Structure formats: C-alpha cells, structure tokens
Amino acid sequence: MPESPYPMIPVDEAIAIILREVHPLPAQSVPFAGAGGCVLAESVRAGDPL
C-alpha cells in the first residue's frame, strides 16, 4: 500500500478541527411529499387527537 501524501494527526486533533469548522444548517420548511430523507428540526404534533 502506498504512503499517504497527507500527514497523520491524532484523533482528538481531527475531532477538534471538525467541531471548529462544521456548523449546523438553519431549519427550513419543506412540503411533506418532499421531506423524504430529511431530519426533523423539531417535534411534529397532530393538530387534532388521533
């Protein structure tokens, strides 16, 4: 296996870099039919008892 051209860094350092650089996206409203594969930003509640 060839050597990587990228230097190895400790896992803790890699995690710190990720947490520093990655930020959550804002919530957005989408139609129910187009929401497949999305993650809910808040709980969904029925308007009337089911």
PDBQT receptor file of N, H, CA, C and O in Angstrom, charges set to zero:
ATOM      1  N   MET A   1       0.850  -1.172   0.000  1.00  0.00    +0.000 N 
ATOM      2  CA  MET A   1       0.000   0.000   0.000  1.00  0.00    +0.000 C 
ATOM      3  C   MET A   1       0.900   1.240   0.000  1.00  0.00    +0.000 C 
ATOM      4  O   MET A   1       1.809   1.334   0.824  1.00  0.00    +0.000 OA
ATOM      5  N   PRO A   2       0.662   2.190  -0.909  1.00  0.00    +0.000 N 
ATOM      6  CA  PRO A   2       1.500   3.388  -0.960  1.00  0.00    +0.000 C 
ATOM      7  C   PRO A   2       1.236   4.295   0.241  1.00  0.00    +0.000 C 
ATOM      8  O   PRO A   2       0.150   4.288   0.820  1.00  0.00    +0.000 OA
ATOM      9  N   GLU A   3       2.249   5.069   0.596  1.00  0.00    +0.000 N 
ATOM     10  H   GLU A   3       3.131   5.075   0.125  1.00  0.00    +0.000 HD
ATOM     11  CA  GLU A   3       2.102   6.001   1.713  1.00  0.00    +0.000 C 
ATOM     12  C   GLU A   3       1.215   7.175   1.310  1.00  0.00    +0.000 C 
ATOM     13  O   GLU A   3       1.214   7.603   0.156  1.00  0.00    +0.000 OA
ATOM     14  N   SER A   4       0.470   7.683   2.271  1.00  0.00    +0.000 N 
ATOM     15  H   SER A   4       0.471   7.335   3.209  1.00  0.00    +0.000 HD
ATOM     16  CA  SER A   4      -0.399   8.834   2.028  1.00  0.00    +0.000 C 
ATOM     17  C   SER A   4       0.439  10.106   1.951  1.00  0.00    +0.000 C 
ATOM     18  O   SER A   4       1.394  10.263   2.712  1.00  0.00    +0.000 OA
ATOM     19  N   PRO A   5       0.091  11.023   1.036  1.00  0.00    +0.000 N 
ATOM     20  CA  PRO A   5       0.806  12.294   0.973  1.00  0.00    +0.000 C 
ATOM     21  C   PRO A   5       0.368  13.241   2.096  1.00  0.00    +0.000 C 
ATOM     22  O   PRO A   5       0.940  14.318   2.258  1.00  0.00    +0.000 OA
ATOM     23  N   TYR A   6      -0.641  12.840   2.865  1.00  0.00    +0.000 N 
ATOM     24  H   TYR A   6      -1.105  11.964   2.732  1.00  0.00    +0.000 HD
ATOM     25  CA  TYR A   6      -1.167  13.681   3.936  1.00  0.00    +0.000 C 
ATOM     26  C   TYR A   6      -0.644  13.190   5.279  1.00  0.00    +0.000 C 
ATOM     27  O   TYR A   6      -0.642  11.989   5.548  1.00  0.00    +0.000 OA
ATOM     28  N   PRO A   7      -0.201  14.122   6.124  1.00  0.00    +0.000 N 
ATOM     29  CA  PRO A   7       0.317  13.695   7.430  1.00  0.00    +0.000 C 
ATOM     30  C   PRO A   7      -0.811  13.187   8.333  1.00  0.00    +0.000 C 
ATOM     31  O   PRO A   7      -1.927  13.706   8.297  1.00  0.00    +0.000 OA
ATOM     32  N   MET A   8      -0.512  12.187   9.128  1.00  0.00    +0.000 N 
ATOM     33  H   MET A   8       0.394  11.766   9.158  1.00  0.00    +0.000 HD
ATOM     34  CA  MET A   8      -1.480  11.671  10.091  1.00  0.00    +0.000 C 
ATOM     35  C   MET A   8      -1.523  12.611  11.286  1.00  0.00    +0.000 C 
ATOM     36  O   MET A   8      -0.493  13.134  11.712  1.00  0.00    +0.000 OA
ATOM     37  N   ILE A   9      -2.727  12.825  11.829  1.00  0.00    +0.000 N 
ATOM     38  H   ILE A   9      -3.564  12.400  11.484  1.00  0.00    +0.000 HD
ATOM     39  CA  ILE A   9      -2.871  13.629  13.037  1.00  0.00    +0.000 C 
ATOM     40  C   ILE A   9      -3.639  12.802  14.060  1.00  0.00    +0.000 C 
ATOM     41  O   ILE A   9      -4.377  11.888  13.695  1.00  0.00    +0.000 OA
ATOM     42  N   PRO A  10      -3.466  13.122  15.337  1.00  0.00    +0.000 N 
ATOM     43  CA  PRO A  10      -4.191  12.370  16.361  1.00  0.00    +0.000 C 
ATOM     44  C   PRO A  10      -5.709  12.541  16.202  1.00  0.00    +0.000 C 
ATOM     45  O   PRO A  10      -6.182  13.563  15.705  1.00  0.00    +0.000 OA
ATOM     46  N   VAL A  11      -6.450  11.532  16.628  1.00  0.00    +0.000 N 
ATOM     47  H   VAL A  11      -6.066  10.701  17.032  1.00  0.00    +0.000 HD
ATOM     48  CA  VAL A  11      -7.911  11.558  16.518  1.00  0.00    +0.000 C 
ATOM     49  C   VAL A  11      -8.485  12.768  17.241  1.00  0.00    +0.000 C 
ATOM     50  O   VAL A  11      -9.376  13.431  16.709  1.00  0.00    +0.000 OA
ATOM     51  N   ASP A  12      -7.996  13.072  18.441  1.00  0.00    +0.000 N 
ATOM     52  H   ASP A  12      -7.272  12.534  18.873  1.00  0.00    +0.000 HD
ATOM     53  CA  ASP A  12      -8.508  14.223  19.193  1.00  0.00    +0.000 C 
ATOM     54  C   ASP A  12      -8.326  15.520  18.415  1.00  0.00    +0.000 C 
ATOM     55  O   ASP A  12      -9.203  16.384  18.439  1.00  0.00    +0.000 OA
ATOM     56  N   GLU A  13      -7.212  15.664  17.734  1.00  0.00    +0.000 N 
ATOM     57  H   GLU A  13      -6.500  14.963  17.714  1.00  0.00    +0.000 HD
ATOM     58  CA  GLU A  13      -6.966  16.864  16.930  1.00  0.00    +0.000 C 
ATOM     59  C   GLU A  13      -7.917  16.908  15.728  1.00  0.00    +0.000 C 
ATOM     60  O   GLU A  13      -8.433  17.970  15.380  1.00  0.00    +0.000 OA
ATOM     61  N   ALA A  14      -8.143  15.764  15.103  1.00  0.00    +0.000 N 
ATOM     62  H   ALA A  14      -7.724  14.901  15.385  1.00  0.00    +0.000 HD
ATOM     63  CA  ALA A  14      -9.059  15.703  13.959  1.00  0.00    +0.000 C 
ATOM     64  C   ALA A  14     -10.477  16.081  14.389  1.00  0.00    +0.000 C 
ATOM     65  O   ALA A  14     -11.164  16.823  13.687  1.00  0.00    +0.000 OA
ATOM     66  N   ILE A  15     -10.911  15.572  15.540  1.00  0.00    +0.000 N 
ATOM     67  H   ILE A  15     -10.353  14.969  16.111  1.00  0.00    +0.000 HD
ATOM     68  CA  ILE A  15     -12.245  15.904  16.049  1.00  0.00    +0.000 C 
ATOM     69  C   ILE A  15     -12.345  17.396  16.344  1.00  0.00    +0.000 C 
ATOM     70  O   ILE A  15     -13.358  18.021  16.029  1.00  0.00    +0.000 OA
ATOM     71  N   ALA A  16     -11.311  17.970  16.943  1.00  0.00    +0.000 N 
ATOM     72  H   ALA A  16     -10.489  17.462  17.200  1.00  0.00    +0.000 HD
ATOM     73  CA  ALA A  16     -11.315  19.408  17.248  1.00  0.00    +0.000 C 
ATOM     74  C   ALA A  16     -11.432  20.233  15.969  1.00  0.00    +0.000 C 
ATOM     75  O   ALA A  16     -12.148  21.234  15.946  1.00  0.00    +0.000 OA
ATOM     76  N   ILE A  17     -10.748  19.830  14.921  1.00  0.00    +0.000 N 
ATOM     77  H   ILE A  17     -10.167  19.017  14.940  1.00  0.00    +0.000 HD
ATOM     78  CA  ILE A  17     -10.826  20.541  13.637  1.00  0.00    +0.000 C 
ATOM     79  C   ILE A  17     -12.240  20.456  13.076  1.00  0.00    +0.000 C 
ATOM     80  O   ILE A  17     -12.795  21.455  12.619  1.00  0.00    +0.000 OA
ATOM     81  N   ILE A  18     -12.816  19.270  13.111  1.00  0.00    +0.000 N 
ATOM     82  H   ILE A  18     -12.365  18.458  13.482  1.00  0.00    +0.000 HD
ATOM     83  CA  ILE A  18     -14.176  19.083  12.590  1.00  0.00    +0.000 C 
ATOM     84  C   ILE A  18     -15.165  19.950  13.358  1.00  0.00    +0.000 C 
ATOM     85  O   ILE A  18     -15.980  20.642  12.750  1.00  0.00    +0.000 OA
ATOM     86  N   LEU A  19     -15.103  19.920  14.687  1.00  0.00    +0.000 N 
ATOM     87  H   LEU A  19     -14.440  19.357  15.181  1.00  0.00    +0.000 HD
ATOM     88  CA  LEU A  19     -16.037  20.696  15.500  1.00  0.00    +0.000 C 
ATOM     89  C   LEU A  19     -15.854  22.196  15.310  1.00  0.00    +0.000 C 
ATOM     90  O   LEU A  19     -16.813  22.958  15.433  1.00  0.00    +0.000 OA
ATOM     91  N   ARG A  20     -14.641  22.623  15.014  1.00  0.00    +0.000 N 
ATOM     92  H   ARG A  20     -13.862  22.004  14.915  1.00  0.00    +0.000 HD
ATOM     93  CA  ARG A  20     -14.368  24.043  14.793  1.00  0.00    +0.000 C 
ATOM     94  C   ARG A  20     -14.893  24.505  13.435  1.00  0.00    +0.000 C 
ATOM     95  O   ARG A  20     -15.338  25.646  13.308  1.00  0.00    +0.000 OA
ATOM     96  N   GLU A  21     -14.851  23.651  12.431  1.00  0.00    +0.000 N 
ATOM     97  H   GLU A  21     -14.489  22.725  12.535  1.00  0.00    +0.000 HD
ATOM     98  CA  GLU A  21     -15.150  24.049  11.054  1.00  0.00    +0.000 C 
ATOM     99  C   GLU A  21     -16.571  23.750  10.585  1.00  0.00    +0.000 C 
ATOM    100  O   GLU A  21     -17.037  24.365   9.625  1.00  0.00    +0.000 OA
ATOM    101  N   VAL A  22     -17.269  22.825  11.236  1.00  0.00    +0.000 N 
ATOM    102  H   VAL A  22     -16.891  22.326  12.015  1.00  0.00    +0.000 HD
ATOM    103  CA  VAL A  22     -18.593  22.401  10.782  1.00  0.00    +0.000 C 
ATOM    104  C   VAL A  22     -19.665  23.059  11.648  1.00  0.00    +0.000 C 
ATOM    105  O   VAL A  22     -19.578  23.037  12.876  1.00  0.00    +0.000 OA
ATOM    106  N   HIS A  23     -20.671  23.641  11.007  1.00  0.00    +0.000 N 
ATOM    107  H   HIS A  23     -20.741  23.659  10.010  1.00  0.00    +0.000 HD
ATOM    108  CA  HIS A  23     -21.747  24.320  11.722  1.00  0.00    +0.000 C 
ATOM    109  C   HIS A  23     -23.089  23.820  11.192  1.00  0.00    +0.000 C 
ATOM    110  O   HIS A  23     -23.215  23.518  10.005  1.00  0.00    +0.000 OA
ATOM    111  N   PRO A  24     -24.100  23.732  12.078  1.00  0.00    +0.000 N 
ATOM    112  CA  PRO A  24     -25.412  23.260  11.631  1.00  0.00    +0.000 C 
ATOM    113  C   PRO A  24     -26.038  24.211  10.614  1.00  0.00    +0.000 C 
ATOM    114  O   PRO A  24     -25.837  25.424  10.668  1.00  0.00    +0.000 OA
ATOM    115  N   LEU A  25     -26.787  23.644   9.704  1.00  0.00    +0.000 N 
ATOM    116  H   LEU A  25     -26.950  22.658   9.660  1.00  0.00    +0.000 HD
ATOM    117  CA  LEU A  25     -27.536  24.445   8.740  1.00  0.00    +0.000 C 
ATOM    118  C   LEU A  25     -28.825  24.932   9.394  1.00  0.00    +0.000 C 
ATOM    119  O   LEU A  25     -29.331  24.281  10.308  1.00  0.00    +0.000 OA
ATOM    120  N   PRO A  26     -29.364  26.060   8.947  1.00  0.00    +0.000 N 
ATOM    121  CA  PRO A  26     -30.631  26.525   9.522  1.00  0.00    +0.000 C 
ATOM    122  C   PRO A  26     -31.780  25.602   9.112  1.00  0.00    +0.000 C 
ATOM    123  O   PRO A  26     -31.721  24.926   8.085  1.00  0.00    +0.000 OA
ATOM    124  N   ALA A  27     -32.826  25.592   9.942  1.00  0.00    +0.000 N 
ATOM    125  H   ALA A  27     -32.874  26.142  10.776  1.00  0.00    +0.000 HD
ATOM    126  CA  ALA A  27     -34.016  24.797   9.628  1.00  0.00    +0.000 C 
ATOM    127  C   ALA A  27     -34.735  25.418   8.435  1.00  0.00    +0.000 C 
ATOM    128  O   ALA A  27     -34.668  26.626   8.211  1.00  0.00    +0.000 OA
ATOM    129  N   GLN A  28     -35.418  24.575   7.681  1.00  0.00    +0.000 N 
ATOM    130  H   GLN A  28     -35.472  23.593   7.863  1.00  0.00    +0.000 HD
ATOM    131  CA  GLN A  28     -36.208  25.069   6.558  1.00  0.00    +0.000 C 
ATOM    132  C   GLN A  28     -37.498  24.272   6.469  1.00  0.00    +0.000 C 
ATOM    133  O   GLN A  28     -37.543  23.103   6.853  1.00  0.00    +0.000 OA
ATOM    134  N   SER A  29     -38.539  24.903   5.966  1.00  0.00    +0.000 N 
ATOM    135  H   SER A  29     -38.503  25.852   5.654  1.00  0.00    +0.000 HD
ATOM    136  CA  SER A  29     -39.823  24.230   5.778  1.00  0.00    +0.000 C 
ATOM    137  C   SER A  29     -39.873  23.642   4.376  1.00  0.00    +0.000 C 
ATOM    138  O   SER A  29     -39.537  24.304   3.394  1.00  0.00    +0.000 OA
ATOM    139  N   VAL A  30     -40.300  22.379   4.305  1.00  0.00    +0.000 N 
ATOM    140  H   VAL A  30     -40.573  21.841   5.103  1.00  0.00    +0.000 HD
ATOM    141  CA  VAL A  30     -40.448  21.713   3.008  1.00  0.00    +0.000 C 
ATOM    142  C   VAL A  30     -41.791  20.990   2.993  1.00  0.00    +0.000 C 
ATOM    143  O   VAL A  30     -42.274  20.577   4.048  1.00  0.00    +0.000 OA
ATOM    144  N   PRO A  31     -42.406  20.828   1.818  1.00  0.00    +0.000 N 
ATOM    145  CA  PRO A  31     -43.657  20.069   1.743  1.00  0.00    +0.000 C 
ATOM    146  C   PRO A  31     -43.437  18.629   2.206  1.00  0.00    +0.000 C 
ATOM    147  O   PRO A  31     -42.367  18.055   2.003  1.00  0.00    +0.000 OA
ATOM    148  N   PHE A  32     -44.457  18.063   2.825  1.00  0.00    +0.000 N 
ATOM    149  H   PHE A  32     -45.326  18.529   2.990  1.00  0.00    +0.000 HD
ATOM    150  CA  PHE A  32     -44.353  16.699   3.339  1.00  0.00    +0.000 C 
ATOM    151  C   PHE A  32     -43.889  15.726   2.261  1.00  0.00    +0.000 C 
ATOM    152  O   PHE A  32     -43.042  14.870   2.516  1.00  0.00    +0.000 OA
ATOM    153  N   ALA A  33     -44.442  15.856   1.058  1.00  0.00    +0.000 N 
ATOM    154  H   ALA A  33     -45.130  16.552   0.851  1.00  0.00    +0.000 HD
ATOM    155  CA  ALA A  33     -44.101  14.932  -0.031  1.00  0.00    +0.000 C 
ATOM    156  C   ALA A  33     -42.626  15.018  -0.413  1.00  0.00    +0.000 C 
ATOM    157  O   ALA A  33     -42.078  14.056  -0.950  1.00  0.00    +0.000 OA
ATOM    158  N   GLY A  34     -41.979  16.140  -0.150  1.00  0.00    +0.000 N 
ATOM    159  H   GLY A  34     -42.424  16.922   0.286  1.00  0.00    +0.000 HD
ATOM    160  CA  GLY A  34     -40.571  16.294  -0.500  1.00  0.00    +0.000 C 
ATOM    161  C   GLY A  34     -39.635  16.152   0.679  1.00  0.00    +0.000 C 
ATOM    162  O   GLY A  34     -38.449  16.464   0.568  1.00  0.00    +0.000 OA
ATOM    163  N   ALA A  35     -40.153  15.682   1.823  1.00  0.00    +0.000 N 
ATOM    164  H   ALA A  35     -41.116  15.429   1.914  1.00  0.00    +0.000 HD
ATOM    165  CA  ALA A  35     -39.349  15.630   3.039  1.00  0.00    +0.000 C 
ATOM    166  C   ALA A  35     -38.629  14.301   3.245  1.00  0.00    +0.000 C 
ATOM    167  O   ALA A  35     -37.958  14.120   4.261  1.00  0.00    +0.000 OA
ATOM    168  N   GLY A  36     -38.754  13.373   2.306  1.00  0.00    +0.000 N 
ATOM    169  H   GLY A  36     -39.299  13.520   1.480  1.00  0.00    +0.000 HD
ATOM    170  CA  GLY A  36     -38.082  12.088   2.448  1.00  0.00    +0.000 C 
ATOM    171  C   GLY A  36     -36.577  12.258   2.576  1.00  0.00    +0.000 C 
ATOM    172  O   GLY A  36     -35.960  12.965   1.779  1.00  0.00    +0.000 OA
ATOM    173  N   GLY A  37     -35.989  11.618   3.568  1.00  0.00    +0.000 N 
ATOM    174  H   GLY A  37     -36.490  11.044   4.215  1.00  0.00    +0.000 HD
ATOM    175  CA  GLY A  37     -34.548  11.687   3.775  1.00  0.00    +0.000 C 
ATOM    176  C   GLY A  37     -34.100  12.876   4.606  1.00  0.00    +0.000 C 
ATOM    177  O   GLY A  37     -32.913  13.017   4.899  1.00  0.00    +0.000 OA
ATOM    178  N   CYS A  38     -35.043  13.737   4.990  1.00  0.00    +0.000 N 
ATOM    179  H   CYS A  38     -36.008  13.622   4.752  1.00  0.00    +0.000 HD
ATOM    180  CA  CYS A  38     -34.702  14.907   5.814  1.00  0.00    +0.000 C 
ATOM    181  C   CYS A  38     -34.718  14.530   7.295  1.00  0.00    +0.000 C 
ATOM    182  O   CYS A  38     -35.282  13.507   7.681  1.00  0.00    +0.000 OA
ATOM    183  N   VAL A  39     -34.095  15.366   8.111  1.00  0.00    +0.000 N 
ATOM    184  H   VAL A  39     -33.636  16.197   7.798  1.00  0.00    +0.000 HD
ATOM    185  CA  VAL A  39     -34.083  15.196   9.560  1.00  0.00    +0.000 C 
ATOM    186  C   VAL A  39     -34.941  16.297  10.162  1.00  0.00    +0.000 C 
ATOM    187  O   VAL A  39     -34.819  17.460   9.777  1.00  0.00    +0.000 OA
ATOM    188  N   LEU A  40     -35.810  15.940  11.105  1.00  0.00    +0.000 N 
ATOM    189  H   LEU A  40     -35.909  14.995  11.418  1.00  0.00    +0.000 HD
ATOM    190  CA  LEU A  40     -36.680  16.932  11.736  1.00  0.00    +0.000 C 
ATOM    191  C   LEU A  40     -35.883  17.862  12.638  1.00  0.00    +0.000 C 
ATOM    192  O   LEU A  40     -35.003  17.417  13.375  1.00  0.00    +0.000 OA
ATOM    193  N   ALA A  41     -36.191  19.158  12.580  1.00  0.00    +0.000 N 
ATOM    194  H   ALA A  41     -36.905  19.520  11.982  1.00  0.00    +0.000 HD
ATOM    195  CA  ALA A  41     -35.547  20.140  13.443  1.00  0.00    +0.000 C 
ATOM    196  C   ALA A  41     -36.309  20.293  14.756  1.00  0.00    +0.000 C 
ATOM    197  O   ALA A  41     -35.760  20.791  15.738  1.00  0.00    +0.000 OA
ATOM    198  N   GLU A  42     -37.564  19.869  14.775  1.00  0.00    +0.000 N 
ATOM    199  H   GLU A  42     -38.010  19.464  13.976  1.00  0.00    +0.000 HD
ATOM    200  CA  GLU A  42     -38.380  19.951  15.985  1.00  0.00    +0.000 C 
ATOM    201  C   GLU A  42     -39.449  18.868  15.927  1.00  0.00    +0.000 C 
ATOM    202  O   GLU A  42     -39.648  18.231  14.893  1.00  0.00    +0.000 OA
ATOM    203  N   SER A  43     -40.133  18.669  17.047  1.00  0.00    +0.000 N 
ATOM    204  H   SER A  43     -39.972  19.187  17.887  1.00  0.00    +0.000 HD
ATOM    205  CA  SER A  43     -41.168  17.640  17.120  1.00  0.00    +0.000 C 
ATOM    206  C   SER A  43     -42.349  17.986  16.221  1.00  0.00    +0.000 C 
ATOM    207  O   SER A  43     -42.651  19.158  15.997  1.00  0.00    +0.000 OA
ATOM    208  N   VAL A  44     -43.010  16.954  15.709  1.00  0.00    +0.000 N 
ATOM    209  H   VAL A  44     -42.764  16.001  15.890  1.00  0.00    +0.000 HD
ATOM    210  CA  VAL A  44     -44.214  17.120  14.899  1.00  0.00    +0.000 C 
ATOM    211  C   VAL A  44     -45.392  16.684  15.758  1.00  0.00    +0.000 C 
ATOM    212  O   VAL A  44     -45.368  15.615  16.367  1.00  0.00    +0.000 OA
ATOM    213  N   ARG A  45     -46.427  17.526  15.800  1.00  0.00    +0.000 N 
ATOM    214  H   ARG A  45     -46.446  18.395  15.306  1.00  0.00    +0.000 HD
ATOM    215  CA  ARG A  45     -47.607  17.213  16.608  1.00  0.00    +0.000 C 
ATOM    216  C   ARG A  45     -48.855  17.324  15.751  1.00  0.00    +0.000 C 
ATOM    217  O   ARG A  45     -48.953  18.183  14.875  1.00  0.00    +0.000 OA
ATOM    218  N   ALA A  46     -49.803  16.441  16.019  1.00  0.00    +0.000 N 
ATOM    219  H   ALA A  46     -49.723  15.743  16.731  1.00  0.00    +0.000 HD
ATOM    220  CA  ALA A  46     -51.080  16.479  15.305  1.00  0.00    +0.000 C 
ATOM    221  C   ALA A  46     -51.913  17.654  15.803  1.00  0.00    +0.000 C 
ATOM    222  O   ALA A  46     -51.918  17.956  16.997  1.00  0.00    +0.000 OA
ATOM    223  N   GLY A  47     -52.614  18.315  14.889  1.00  0.00    +0.000 N 
ATOM    224  H   GLY A  47     -52.610  18.070  13.919  1.00  0.00    +0.000 HD
ATOM    225  CA  GLY A  47     -53.489  19.416  15.267  1.00  0.00    +0.000 C 
ATOM    226  C   GLY A  47     -54.704  18.950  16.044  1.00  0.00    +0.000 C 
ATOM    227  O   GLY A  47     -55.240  19.691  16.867  1.00  0.00    +0.000 OA
ATOM    228  N   ASP A  48     -55.139  17.731  15.790  1.00  0.00    +0.000 N 
ATOM    229  H   ASP A  48     -54.703  17.128  15.122  1.00  0.00    +0.000 HD
ATOM    230  CA  ASP A  48     -56.292  17.136  16.466  1.00  0.00    +0.000 C 
ATOM    231  C   ASP A  48     -55.881  15.778  17.014  1.00  0.00    +0.000 C 
ATOM    232  O   ASP A  48     -54.957  15.155  16.492  1.00  0.00    +0.000 OA
ATOM    233  N   PRO A  49     -56.569  15.307  18.076  1.00  0.00    +0.000 N 
ATOM    234  CA  PRO A  49     -56.257  13.972  18.599  1.00  0.00    +0.000 C 
ATOM    235  C   PRO A  49     -56.429  12.908  17.515  1.00  0.00    +0.000 C 
ATOM    236  O   PRO A  49     -57.354  12.982  16.706  1.00  0.00    +0.000 OA
ATOM    237  N   LEU A  50     -55.564  11.954  17.506  1.00  0.00    +0.000 N 
ATOM    238  H   LEU A  50     -54.813  11.893  18.164  1.00  0.00    +0.000 HD
ATOM    239  CA  LEU A  50     -55.650  10.876  16.512  1.00  0.00    +0.000 C 
ATOM    240  C   LEU A  50     -56.387   9.679  17.056  1.00  0.00    +0.000 C 
ATOM    241  O   LEU A  50     -56.550   8.682  16.353  1.00  0.00    +0.000 OA
TER     242      LEU A  50
